[in-house]
Amino acid sequence: MFNFMEGLEAVAYWFRSLGIPEPIVHWGHPAMMAIVLFVMGSFVGYAGWRGRVATNKAVASKSLADHRTLAPWMFLFMALGYTGGVLSLVMQRQPIMESPHFWTGSSLLVLLLVNAAIALFGFGRDKGTLRTIHAYLGSTALGLMVLHAVFGLNLGLAI
């Protein structure tokens, strides 16, 4: 049977053998994810809400198109960043599941995955209700991103 931690350690061992400087291993994930969280996350949220509340149809249409275009990329970068963050902790020989940063990151990906599924399946038959759920679930995810960043900064300073 495959041992998850042994598998991660084998990958981390290979990355350690590359001689990546410690500050990159330690702060690379937070720096890259801060860009994704604060730049992409805020723009995706802003575009979604602007598309929802704008009275000008052209503005609403453009904002929703921007939201639809960037949200999947944001999710992809967050999923890749999640993987990189876990690997960074393993490379630094730190426990993974003991940090609230890990749990907020995991919860965040689940929230975004549920939100993506709502949109991917065309908001169902009751488009108004599911669009509202989608909007507020996305806003909840943005709030969780901020909490996640705080936990991450605390973790980075504690290691």
Order of alpha helices (4+ residues) and beta strands (2+ residues): alpha-alpha-alpha-alpha-alpha-alpha
